[in-house]
Amino acid sequence: MTMDTYYFVAASERFLTEEEPLEEVLRERARDYSEKGKTIDFWLVRQPRFLDCDELTDQTKAVPRPAAAVISTDSTFIDFMKLRLEYVLKGSFNAPSAAVPDPLASNQTT
């Protein structure tokens, strides 16, 4: 099994999904990818499980819970999101791994 590097920006779920026009940014990027025939390489995950893994705890403990994250395999896109959103934590992790078996897993129960 090969591991990939996933890049992310994370913040409170309310900030990312209500206070910022994130949906518009992601919809525009999806449209652009569709026009170019590119495969989607970014996801919005509410209450992402990877934020709770021991390897990232020191880095992610400052993110208010419930949290949300935009995750991508494209570091340039995450750099753009960090500049665009400003008040978010930016980081990365490798997955699948023992600590993060599913990079897109959520703790959300509904």
DRENZA-268166 format. One record per residue: residue number from 1; y negated, x, z of N, C-alpha, C, O in turn; residue in one letter. Coordinates in steps of 0.02 Angstrom, whole numbers. Atoms other than C-alpha are relative to their C-alpha. Example, Ala and Ser with C-alpha at 12.3 -4.5 7.8 and 13.67 -1.06 7.14 Angstrom:
REM DRENZA-268166
<1,<59,45,0>,<225,615,390>,<-60,45,0>,<-59,97,33>,A>
<2,<59,-42,-3>,<53,684,357>,<-55,-39,37>,<-110,-14,45>,S>
//
This chain:
REM DRENZA-268166
<1,<58,42,0>,<0,0,0>,<-62,45,0>,<-68,91,40>,M>
<2,<61,-40,5>,<-169,70,-50>,<-57,-32,40>,<-65,-93,40>,T>
<3,<57,25,-38>,<-321,55,61>,<-62,4,-43>,<-71,50,-82>,M>
<4,<65,1,33>,<-491,9,-6>,<-54,6,53>,<-43,-10,112>,D>
<5,<57,-2,-45>,<-661,41,72>,<-40,-63,-11>,<-58,-80,-68>,T>
<6,<41,60,1>,<-756,-117,113>,<-65,15,35>,<-66,44,89>,Y>
<7,<67,-9,-27>,<-942,-114,145>,<-25,-68,22>,<-6,-119,-7>,Y>
<8,<22,65,-25>,<-1031,-248,243>,<-70,3,29>,<-95,55,49>,F>
<9,<59,13,-41>,<-1191,-316,314>,<20,-59,44>,<50,-107,20>,V>
<10,<-19,53,-47>,<-1169,-424,469>,<-60,-17,43>,<-102,25,59>,A>
<11,<53,25,-43>,<-1285,-530,574>,<24,-64,31>,<81,-85,20>,A>
<12,<-21,65,-27>,<-1283,-691,671>,<12,-48,-59>,<-22,-45,-110>,S>
<13,<-17,48,52>,<-1206,-830,569>,<-61,-43,-17>,<-74,-58,-75>,E>
<14,<59,42,11>,<-1363,-935,592>,<-51,37,-43>,<-80,8,-89>,R>
<15,<48,-39,39>,<-1474,-796,526>,<21,5,-73>,<-20,-8,-118>,F>
<16,<-22,-10,70>,<-1369,-762,371>,<6,-65,-39>,<-9,-66,-98>,L>
<17,<-14,61,38>,<-1328,-941,326>,<-55,-52,2>,<-56,-98,-39>,T>
<18,<53,51,-5>,<-1483,-1038,380>,<-70,30,-9>,<-111,0,-44>,E>
<19,<67,-28,2>,<-1634,-923,399>,<-14,40,-63>,<-72,46,-83>,E>
<20,<8,-40,61>,<-1606,-816,244>,<25,-38,-61>,<72,-77,-56>,E>
<21,<-23,33,61>,<-1590,-878,64>,<61,35,-30>,<62,50,-90>,P>
<22,<-59,-38,20>,<-1421,-792,56>,<40,-35,-55>,<64,-3,-102>,L>
<23,<-39,38,50>,<-1336,-930,-42>,<-28,12,-71>,<10,20,-118>,E>
<24,<32,-11,65>,<-1462,-907,-183>,<17,69,-28>,<31,77,-87>,E>
<25,<-15,-69,21>,<-1433,-718,-190>,<72,5,-23>,<86,35,-75>,V>
<26,<-71,-4,18>,<-1244,-737,-193>,<16,-40,-63>,<56,-19,-105>,L>
<27,<-10,41,60>,<-1249,-877,-322>,<-25,37,-62>,<8,36,-114>,R>
<28,<28,-37,56>,<-1360,-771,-436>,<46,59,-19>,<57,72,-78>,E>
<29,<-45,-56,14>,<-1244,-622,-419>,<65,-24,-32>,<91,7,-78>,R>
<30,<-61,29,29>,<-1091,-731,-456>,<-13,-19,-73>,<30,-8,-116>,A>
<31,<17,19,69>,<-1179,-798,-612>,<-2,62,-44>,<24,62,-99>,R>
<32,<5,-63,37>,<-1219,-620,-668>,<69,29,-14>,<82,52,-70>,D>
<33,<-68,-25,9>,<-1039,-566,-641>,<37,-41,-53>,<72,-13,-95>,Y>
<34,<-33,44,48>,<-977,-717,-739>,<-22,16,-72>,<20,20,-117>,S>
<35,<26,-15,66>,<-1090,-677,-886>,<26,67,-26>,<35,76,-86>,E>
<36,<-23,-67,19>,<-1029,-496,-886>,<76,6,0>,<103,58,-17>,K>
<37,<-73,-1,-3>,<-845,-543,-864>,<26,44,56>,<82,69,52>,G>
<38,<-19,-42,-57>,<-840,-447,-700>,<35,-40,53>,<20,-99,64>,K>
<39,<-36,32,-54>,<-721,-488,-559>,<-44,0,63>,<-76,50,78>,T>
<40,<38,4,-62>,<-803,-548,-398>,<25,52,50>,<85,56,63>,I>
<41,<-19,-52,-49>,<-805,-405,-271>,<-42,-7,63>,<-55,43,97>,D>
<42,<39,12,-60>,<-908,-485,-133>,<18,-68,28>,<35,-114,-9>,F>
<43,<-20,62,-34>,<-876,-621,-5>,<-45,-11,61>,<-66,37,93>,W>
<44,<33,19,-63>,<-967,-713,134>,<55,-23,47>,<92,-70,31>,L>
<45,<-51,18,-49>,<-855,-722,287>,<-35,-20,65>,<-72,19,94>,V>
<46,<26,23,-64>,<-903,-826,437>,<48,21,55>,<109,14,48>,R>
<47,<-39,-24,-57>,<-844,-755,603>,<55,49,-21>,<114,38,-7>,Q>
<48,<-49,-48,25>,<-760,-605,522>,<39,35,56>,<10,58,105>,P>
<49,<-44,-29,-50>,<-612,-539,619>,<-10,76,7>,<-1,104,61>,R>
<50,<5,-73,-3>,<-645,-356,574>,<-54,23,50>,<-50,79,75>,F>
<51,<52,-19,-48>,<-801,-356,686>,<28,11,70>,<-3,46,110>,L>
<52,<-30,-6,-66>,<-685,-368,836>,<52,56,6>,<80,66,60>,D>
<53,<-51,-52,-4>,<-569,-224,792>,<-26,59,42>,<-85,75,40>,C>
<54,<18,-54,-47>,<-568,-81,918>,<-38,57,-35>,<-83,86,-6>,D>
<55,<31,-56,35>,<-617,49,787>,<-74,-12,-15>,<-112,36,-21>,E>
<56,<69,15,17>,<-782,-41,751>,<-40,-28,58>,<-100,-43,49>,L>
<57,<34,33,-57>,<-826,-110,924>,<-67,32,17>,<-116,-4,26>,T>
<58,<63,-33,-17>,<-958,21,963>,<-55,-16,-51>,<-113,-26,-34>,D>
<59,<47,12,55>,<-1040,-10,795>,<-21,-74,-3>,<-79,-89,-17>,Q>
<60,<14,71,12>,<-1029,-200,793>,<-17,-41,61>,<-32,-100,55>,T>
<61,<14,39,-61>,<-1059,-249,974>,<-70,-29,2>,<-82,-78,37>,K>
<62,<69,25,1>,<-1245,-275,938>,<-9,-62,-44>,<-61,-94,-41>,A>
<63,<6,58,44>,<-1209,-412,811>,<10,-63,41>,<63,-72,71>,V>
<64,<-7,63,-38>,<-1242,-583,891>,<59,-41,-26>,<72,-43,-86>,P>
<65,<-56,44,17>,<-1093,-701,893>,<-21,-72,9>,<-61,-85,55>,R>
<66,<-44,-11,57>,<-1047,-810,806>,<-36,38,-55>,<-96,28,-67>,P>
<67,<28,-43,52>,<-1074,-686,666>,<25,-21,-69>,<70,-62,-75>,A>
<68,<-22,8,69>,<-1059,-687,478>,<-12,67,-34>,<-52,107,-10>,A>
<69,<9,-63,36>,<-1044,-545,354>,<8,-11,-75>,<46,-53,-98>,A>
<70,<-11,-6,72>,<-1063,-511,170>,<39,64,-7>,<17,117,14>,V>
<71,<-46,-56,8>,<-920,-396,124>,<8,13,-75>,<12,-33,-114>,I>
<72,<-8,-18,71>,<-901,-301,-40>,<35,67,-5>,<34,107,41>,S>
<73,<-27,-66,15>,<-809,-156,-117>,<-53,41,-37>,<-40,99,-54>,T>
<74,<55,-32,36>,<-975,-111,-202>,<-54,22,51>,<-92,-20,75>,D>
<75,<48,-25,-50>,<-1079,0,-86>,<-72,-11,-22>,<-116,-22,21>,S>
<76,<68,9,24>,<-1233,-16,-197>,<-25,-71,13>,<-83,-80,31>,T>
<77,<19,69,-15>,<-1233,-205,-177>,<-16,-9,74>,<-64,-43,91>,F>
<78,<12,5,-72>,<-1222,-188,12>,<-65,37,19>,<-101,14,63>,I>
<79,<64,-34,-10>,<-1365,-62,8>,<-58,-47,-18>,<-107,-52,19>,D>
<80,<50,49,21>,<-1466,-193,-87>,<-7,-56,52>,<-62,-76,69>,F>
<81,<2,55,-49>,<-1418,-328,39>,<-34,24,65>,<-71,-15,96>,M>
<82,<31,-26,-60>,<-1472,-216,184>,<-77,3,-9>,<-114,-15,36>,K>
<83,<73,-2,14>,<-1643,-189,103>,<-28,-71,-4>,<-84,-83,20>,L>
<84,<22,69,10>,<-1657,-374,59>,<-3,-39,65>,<-50,-77,76>,R>
<85,<-5,39,-61>,<-1606,-441,229>,<-31,35,61>,<-51,1,108>,L>
<86,<32,-40,-51>,<-1673,-301,340>,<33,-3,69>,<58,47,93>,E>
<87,<-25,5,-69>,<-1614,-368,510>,<75,-12,3>,<97,-61,33>,Y>
<88,<-73,6,0>,<-1428,-342,482>,<30,69,15>,<-3,120,6>,V>
<89,<-37,-62,-10>,<-1300,-211,531>,<37,16,-65>,<69,-28,-94>,L>
<90,<-36,-22,59>,<-1232,-111,385>,<55,48,21>,<44,91,64>,K>
<91,<-54,-44,-17>,<-1064,-26,394>,<55,-2,-52>,<47,-31,-106>,G>
<92,<-57,0,46>,<-896,4,313>,<64,9,40>,<63,31,98>,S>
<93,<-66,-10,-30>,<-711,6,352>,<51,4,-56>,<38,-16,-112>,F>
<94,<-55,-3,48>,<-546,39,264>,<51,-53,17>,<66,-66,75>,N>
<95,<-51,53,-9>,<-418,-98,239>,<42,-5,-63>,<19,15,-117>,A>
<96,<-33,21,-62>,<-284,-150,242>,<22,59,42>,<42,111,16>,P>
<97,<-20,-52,-47>,<-246,-48,396>,<29,-35,62>,<28,-96,66>,S>
<98,<-26,30,-61>,<-166,-74,566>,<-56,-36,38>,<-44,-89,66>,A>
<99,<57,30,-36>,<-339,-112,639>,<-28,-61,-38>,<-48,-110,-7>,A>
<100,<27,54,41>,<-394,-223,494>,<50,-16,-56>,<44,8,-112>,V>
<101,<-50,16,51>,<-243,-296,404>,<-27,-42,-58>,<-4,-35,-115>,P>
<102,<29,43,51>,<-347,-425,309>,<-76,5,5>,<-105,-21,53>,D>
<103,<72,-10,-5>,<-528,-377,271>,<-42,-64,-2>,<-99,-64,20>,P>
<104,<37,63,6>,<-578,-557,237>,<20,-53,52>,<0,-111,47>,L>
<105,<-23,48,-51>,<-495,-637,389>,<-58,-23,43>,<-106,14,56>,A>
<106,<52,31,-41>,<-599,-753,495>,<29,-24,66>,<88,-42,70>,S>
<107,<-19,29,-64>,<-593,-806,677>,<-18,-74,3>,<-5,-108,53>,N>
<108,<21,70,3>,<-662,-975,624>,<61,-46,1>,<109,-34,-36>,Q>
<109,<-58,44,-6>,<-544,-1116,672>,<-5,-63,-43>,<44,-98,-52>,T>
<110,<6,61,42>,<-614,-1253,560>,<-10,17,-72>,<-16,-27,-114>,T>
//
